[in-house]
Each structure stands twice: as structure tokens, then as C-alpha cells.
């Protein structure tokens, strides 16, 4: 079932990064929240309480040219939205919260200024995730002015207080810049898995951080590939699924630290890919094909489907799905855009 959320979404171009983040979530009672940038460069939040049949505008945030939107939620349905303001340097990494059952409005709970050069390639990217194992909110972002540095902080009280900043210097010398593609947490260890790439050097891989934000290693290194977008999702067994576009914009998947597997040989638009896990631990991959602009679904149950199937009849641009569905739900919600 497809239903229209809004008519004023901003038309965005292809990019290797920025679309794989979670732009829709469902609460424990089934209420849906979706986020997008409108054609006035403001952020809009929309909600639905009838499984997506109808939508209403929940909030509009007037900000300075936002990008890299990311939604997540806590176990008790506190909602968190992160984004980066890009109007000028320093760039501001922000997180807003809608606290469940409190009657409060959206509140800013995090702001960090990151100085950087004015070119697009050097602008910071940021992602948030809620740690299901230990009920902890994490924010990770890039500092490309001081080197290829990943910074992070965490909160144990849903954003009221924050840890000090942790730094991990990727160590690459030269004028390179790092972009974050996807983030998720391990359901038992609480480790944070962060999929990223140093642009111009290829080398997409997943960095592993402990629950306190200290980097402890990496996996799924693909130094011979230039990723054109991707994401990361972890199922209830702790299996990590790194999904990305590479090698002439084909679809590739890596499970944990195993061998790379090509799953589709068609052409996919840069960055237009997303993935999620439902309550049965089935994996869903949505992407937009260059041949017809349709959104396609490739699904893994106990085995992979034979081929991806068209999910939309017409345009299905920049898809973004829930990273994890509600418990025991066999449905996964996805948003996409049309021209």
C-alpha cells in the first residue's frame, strides 16, 4: 500500500552519501514518524496513526540548510532526530528529542560545532543510533579539517547528559575526507558498528566501537572498491549486513567479515539504497534503478530471492526504510520520493 505523505519535498541530486539513513520509524503502538527536507530547506516531521493511510504535519524546524537527517527511537519510544546545519562554518551537528508521554514539544538536546572548509567534500557527516543492548544513545560524526577523525559521544539518560568526546583518527594523510554511510548496534554486546568510506581512497569498511565509543577494530574491509553509497544493519542474532553500491553501481552485500557477494548486476543511482530487518529477521534491501527510476526490493528470508522485484510502479527515488521493525512485526515501512 502506497500513500502520499507530502507534496513539498526538496528535489535532491544523486550523491554517494546521505540517503541511506533512517527517515521513518514506528513506535510500539504503531504510530509512524517520517522526516524530510522541504523545498524551503526546512525540516518537516509528519506522523500517521493509521498505518500510513493518512499523514499530518507534526513539526517544522526552521534551520540553516540542513542535511544528513537521521531518525531513531528508544525502547520507551522517545524519538531522536539528528542533522547537520551547513549554511556556514562552523557546521552545527544537532539532535532534537520528542519525549514519549511527557507532553513536551521537540527539544534540542545536543549541539556541537565543527569547523571545516567550505567545500562540500569537507563538510561533516553525522549519524545517531540507539543501543538496544544497554539503552544508550550514540552520536558519531566526522572531522575532516583536523584529519580523517571520527568523533562520538553517548548519553545514558536519553540525551539529558552526554559523555566527553571520543576521537578516533583513521590515520590517512593527505587531502581526503571521510563520510559515514550507516550505523547500528549489536543486540548483545552493545558494540557500535559504523560503515564509512574515505573518499578518493576507496576503502569502504565497518569500524567497531565498544559501548563507550572506543574504537576496537574493523571488519568487512573492501579496499579495492569505491562505494557509491550504502548502509549497515544488524539482525537479532548479531549478524552484520553491509550493503553497498560499487563496481559500476552494482549491488553488493557482505555478511559479518565474510566474502563479498554481488546480488544484482543492474545499475543503481548513487546513494539511493537502504536496508532494514523485520521481526522475523528477514532482510529487506530497497534501491532505485537507473533504467526506470523505480524502487526495487531485494529480500532475504531463509534464502535470497531469485531477483529484485519492482516495489513501485513509477518513480521511487531516495528510498529510506525502518532499520528495525516493531517486535514480532512482519512489516517494514519505507518512504520514497517522486519527481
LUMZAPA-977846 format. One line per field, with one value per residue (C-alpha): residue number from 1; residue in one letter; x, y, z. Coordinates in steps of 0.05 Angstrom, whole numbers, plus 5000, padded with zeros to 4 digits. Example, Ala and Ser with C-alpha at 12.3 -4.5 7.8 and 13.67 -1.06 7.14 Angstrom:
nr = (1 2) $
rest = (A S) $
c1 = (5246 5273) $
c2 = (4910 4979) $
c3 = (5156 5143) $
This chain:
nr = (1 2 3 4 5 6 7 8 9 10 11 12 13 14 15 16 17 18 19 20 21 22 23 24 25 26 27 28 29 30 31 32 33 34 35 36 37 38 39 40 41 42 43 44 45 46 47 48 49 50 51 52 53 54 55 56 57 58 59 60 61 62 63 64 65 66 67 68 69 70 71 72 73 74 75 76 77 78 79 80 81 82 83 84 85 86 87 88 89 90 91 92 93 94 95 96 97 98 99 100 101 102 103 104 105 106 107 108 109 110 111 112 113 114 115 116 117 118 119 120 121 122 123 124 125 126 127 128 129 130 131 132 133 134 135 136 137 138 139 140 141 142 143 144 145 146 147 148 149 150 151 152 153 154 155 156 157 158 159 160 161 162 163 164 165 166 167 168 169 170 171 172 173 174 175 176 177 178 179 180 181 182 183 184 185 186 187 188 189 190 191 192 193 194 195 196 197 198 199 200 201 202 203 204 205 206 207 208 209 210 211 212 213 214 215 216 217 218 219 220 221 222 223 224 225 226 227 228 229 230 231 232 233 234 235 236 237 238 239 240 241 242 243 244 245 246 247 248 249 250 251 252 253 254 255 256 257 258 259 260 261 262 263 264 265 266 267 268 269 270 271 272 273 274 275 276 277 278 279 280 281 282 283 284 285 286 287 288 289 290 291 292 293 294 295 296 297 298 299 300 301 302 303 304 305 306 307 308 309 310 311 312 313 314 315 316 317 318 319 320 321 322 323 324 325 326 327 328 329 330 331 332 333 334 335 336 337 338 339) $
rest = (X X X X X X X X X X X X X X X X X X X X X X X X X X X X X X X X X X X X X X X X X X X X X X X X X X X X X X X X X X X X X X X X X X X X X X X X X X X X X X X X X X X X X X X X X X X X X X X X X X X X X X X X X X X X X X X X X X X X X X X X X X X X X X X X X X X X X X X X X X X X X X X X X X X X X X X X X X X X X X X X X X X X X X X X X X X X X X X X X X X X X X X X X X X X X X X X X X X X X X X X X X X X X X X X X X X X X X X X X X X X X X X X X X X X X X X X X X X X X X X X X X X X X X X X X X X X X X X X X X X X X X X X X X X X X X X X X X X X X X X X X X X X X X X X X X X X X X X X X X X X X X X X X X X X X X X X X X X X X X X X X X X X X X X X X X X X X X X X X X X) $
c1 = (5000 5028 5004 5026 5058 5071 5079 5135 5196 5261 5288 5357 5410 5449 5502 5544 5524 5465 5404 5418 5400 5334 5280 5220 5206 5147 5131 5109 5036 5044 5048 5094 5141 5175 5223 5243 5272 5220 5231 5245 5304 5269 5258 5188 5164 5099 5061 5009 4967 4931 4988 5007 4940 4937 4991 4992 5047 5076 5131 5172 5243 5269 5344 5403 5403 5401 5428 5443 5377 5373 5316 5319 5280 5290 5257 5205 5190 5230 5244 5310 5327 5398 5420 5477 5468 5510 5498 5566 5628 5628 5577 5529 5512 5445 5399 5326 5283 5208 5200 5147 5086 5116 5073 5136 5150 5211 5272 5344 5388 5454 5494 5567 5603 5653 5697 5713 5729 5671 5673 5620 5671 5697 5630 5619 5571 5535 5493 5456 5435 5401 5438 5386 5432 5445 5394 5445 5441 5503 5522 5581 5607 5668 5721 5754 5791 5837 5849 5804 5776 5713 5684 5629 5591 5538 5481 5455 5393 5363 5401 5396 5471 5528 5596 5660 5681 5717 5764 5789 5839 5834 5905 5900 5947 5933 5871 5820 5753 5712 5637 5592 5543 5509 5507 5476 5489 5500 5439 5480 5550 5527 5584 5572 5586 5598 5603 5643 5689 5749 5731 5785 5818 5761 5767 5695 5694 5660 5693 5676 5670 5655 5594 5635 5656 5727 5748 5768 5776 5744 5715 5689 5745 5738 5799 5792 5722 5696 5629 5574 5530 5509 5483 5490 5440 5448 5397 5376 5429 5484 5497 5521 5497 5538 5501 5533 5536 5602 5637 5594 5537 5520 5491 5538 5527 5576 5553 5598 5670 5656 5668 5636 5575 5545 5469 5446 5481 5436 5454 5433 5433 5488 5467 5396 5397 5370 5361 5323 5306 5235 5212 5227 5299 5285 5330 5300 5342 5309 5344 5329 5347 5375 5338 5267 5273 5232 5247 5264 5261 5310 5290 5326 5284 5318 5348 5357 5302 5317 5317 5298 5225 5197 5168 5138 5100 5132 5186 5215 5274 5318 5283 5292 5262 5258 5324 5286 5211 5170 5180 5146 5123 5130 5121 5174 5156 5193 5189 5210 5204 5175 5191) $
c2 = (5000 5067 5133 5205 5240 5309 5349 5398 5353 5383 5355 5328 5303 5238 5233 5176 5191 5219 5177 5111 5137 5121 5172 5134 5098 5063 5067 5010 5029 5032 5107 5126 5186 5208 5265 5302 5369 5413 5459 5517 5479 5467 5401 5372 5316 5280 5228 5175 5135 5091 5050 5104 5114 5187 5235 5301 5352 5345 5397 5443 5463 5527 5514 5535 5488 5420 5355 5285 5273 5211 5186 5135 5118 5090 5027 5071 5110 5174 5199 5229 5268 5287 5332 5379 5453 5473 5547 5569 5546 5523 5470 5450 5378 5378 5328 5341 5297 5285 5253 5199 5214 5278 5329 5366 5395 5376 5398 5407 5362 5363 5415 5411 5460 5432 5480 5458 5483 5508 5456 5402 5346 5370 5382 5337 5279 5253 5192 5171 5103 5076 5020 4965 4925 4977 5033 5085 5139 5147 5203 5196 5249 5265 5319 5327 5392 5362 5298 5239 5236 5202 5234 5207 5219 5179 5191 5142 5184 5195 5260 5298 5289 5269 5237 5272 5270 5207 5214 5161 5184 5140 5160 5175 5231 5279 5318 5263 5265 5213 5202 5159 5112 5071 5054 5001 4967 4894 4867 4831 4863 4934 4947 5001 4985 5045 5036 5091 5107 5153 5186 5184 5124 5074 5030 5024 4985 4979 5007 4974 5015 4990 5014 5074 5097 5070 5041 4967 4944 4938 4887 4879 4920 4927 4968 4954 4983 5054 5053 5095 5092 5040 5024 4975 4935 4882 4827 4798 4743 4796 4784 4847 4862 4914 4933 4979 5001 4992 4967 5004 5016 4943 4916 4881 4850 4828 4787 4798 4793 4741 4745 4798 4776 4811 4809 4850 4869 4926 4999 5035 5110 5137 5134 5111 5049 5030 4966 4941 4879 4857 4819 4752 4773 4778 4827 4879 4920 4977 5014 5058 5031 5078 5044 5064 5105 5052 5029 4955 4907 4850 4807 4752 4705 4639 4645 4702 4716 4699 4772 4840 4859 4927 4958 5019 5026 5094 5137 5111 5157 5161 5105 5100 5045 5029 4998 4952 4939 4933 4869 4809 4851 4823 4893 4944 5016 5053 5124 5147 5208 5222 5277) $
c3 = (5000 4979 5008 4997 5057 5029 4964 4980 4987 4962 4897 4913 4866 4867 4920 4946 5017 5054 5035 5070 5139 5173 5154 5182 5248 5280 5354 5398 5388 5312 5304 5246 5243 5178 5163 5100 5077 5043 4984 5031 5061 5127 5163 5167 5213 5193 5233 5219 5268 5217 5188 5139 5105 5125 5149 5187 5197 5267 5267 5222 5241 5212 5207 5164 5104 5139 5111 5135 5171 5215 5259 5315 5378 5447 5476 5510 5446 5458 5387 5365 5302 5282 5226 5205 5190 5130 5119 5143 5180 5235 5218 5274 5290 5324 5358 5376 5421 5428 5496 5500 5544 5572 5536 5517 5448 5408 5448 5426 5468 5431 5392 5370 5325 5276 5237 5167 5097 5056 5001 5000 5006 5073 5107 5167 5166 5228 5248 5311 5337 5399 5433 5444 5489 5542 5528 5506 5452 5409 5360 5312 5264 5221 5230 5162 5178 5231 5191 5180 5250 5275 5338 5382 5446 5483 5532 5584 5600 5531 5518 5584 5595 5549 5555 5536 5463 5439 5379 5331 5278 5217 5202 5128 5106 5050 5028 5037 5070 5107 5100 5144 5108 5162 5236 5282 5348 5368 5405 5459 5464 5455 5406 5354 5281 5235 5160 5126 5068 5058 4992 4936 4971 4962 5024 5049 5114 5181 5244 5310 5374 5444 5484 5509 5440 5440 5373 5379 5307 5239 5191 5120 5090 5015 4995 4921 4915 4910 4945 4913 4975 5024 5093 5151 5191 5247 5259 5326 5322 5316 5243 5209 5138 5100 5036 4985 4912 4875 4812 4762 4810 4824 4889 4937 5006 5060 5119 5180 5155 5101 5027 4983 4944 4883 4887 4827 4763 4743 4752 4817 4828 4873 4946 4933 4976 5045 5086 5146 5187 5205 5266 5233 5220 5145 5109 5061 5013 4974 4918 4858 4789 4736 4680 4701 4766 4802 4873 4876 4935 4945 5004 5043 5084 5098 5029 4979 4930 4858 4833 4859 4846 4829 4892 4858 4793 4777 4810 4874 4888 4951 4989 5065 5108 5181 5204 5251 5251 5314 5353 5321 5262 5192 5162 5146 5128 5073 5046 4977 4932 4864 4813) $
